[in-house]
Amino acid sequence: MARSKREIPHYYLSTTLDLQPATDWLAAENARRAPAERLLMGALFVRATALAARAVPEMNGHVTDGAFRPAEAVHAGVVVALRGGGLIAPAIHDADGRDLDATMAAMRDLVARARTGRLRNSEMTEGTITVSSLGEAGADTLTGVIYPPQVALAGFGAPVRRPWVTGEEIRPREVVTVTLSADHRASDGRRGARFLAEIARLLQSPEEL
Amino acid sequence: MTPEEIRTAFLAALAEVAPEIDPATVPGDAHLQDDLELDSMDILNLVTALDRGLGVAIPEAEYREIATPDRAVAYLSARLS
């Protein structure tokens, strides 16, 4: 982490988005699924981030020898907290090509193996972008540190109910703040904003993820 | 099943999901998320293990009913009777 902050010219952008459509869809979906088939909001976040990374390729790849090289595939690193301390971010290979169920299955598998120390080396080194999510408990925003040699990290705060303006009305809605940490050598704020807007757009239609 | 058998089954499922937790040391009022630091993935895996082991599929809206071992035993006893 010290190396990341020393060597990568980070910039940060945040947006708060309406998570109610995804929350409602997920509740309805899980209500008709057996526990083994259920989804977590984190899988929607990973899926939306992987698709947004494909749409905005300046967020997806590596800096080597000071130059940004975009990656062909999207290997989404998922930050896993180890009980007893420490974080690791093993990657889901070809995350942009997996549907939501396949993404969830990959996350279950990664977390289980991360906790028991059975990850493959390639999973630890081949990520092209990272997703970090605080889950239900925690703070509103998560501003992460990029995993070198990657160039971007999408940090999702805890989803919370907040007043939300739709037209001329204020209504309580589930919202989440997503914060992009990105490498200024690979992209600028305009492309970063495009990336966040794409994540927000994708999460409005969870059934299409 | 007796409440004690249900408690044993619940703690076994918990140990399966979180192998570093010693079931013998978990107090009945320990909060799985706040005290034992289980996250949403762990809770889902626990619910999956309880479905497989006890045949009780807990709806997502009722996850709070298994927030502690004591609450879980009461809830599962009612569901199994």
Contacts between the chains, C-beta under 8 A, distances in Angstrom:
chain1	res1	chain2	res2	distance
A	27	B	60	6.7
A	27	B	61	7.6
A	30	B	60	4.7
A	31	B	59	6.5
A	31	B	60	6.7
A	31	B	61	7.7
A	34	B	51	6.6
A	34	B	57	6.0
A	35	B	44	6.9
A	35	B	47	4.6
A	35	B	48	4.2
A	35	B	50	7.8
A	35	B	51	4.5
A	35	B	57	5.8
A	35	B	58	7.1
A	36	B	48	4.9
A	36	B	51	7.0
A	36	B	52	7.6
A	38	B	44	6.0
A	38	B	47	7.9
A	38	B	48	7.9
A	38	B	60	7.0
A	40	B	40	5.5
A	40	B	41	6.4
A	40	B	44	6.3
A	41	B	40	7.7
A	42	B	40	7.0
A	42	B	41	7.4
A	81	B	39	6.9
A	83	B	18	7.0
A	83	B	20	6.1
A	83	B	37	5.6
A	84	B	20	6.8
A	107	B	41	7.2
A	108	B	41	6.9
A	108	B	45	7.4
A	111	B	41	5.1
A	112	B	45	7.7
A	115	B	18	8.0
A	115	B	19	7.6
A	116	B	19	7.0
A	135	B	39	5.3
A	135	B	40	5.0
A	136	B	40	6.0
A	137	B	33	6.5
A	137	B	34	7.9
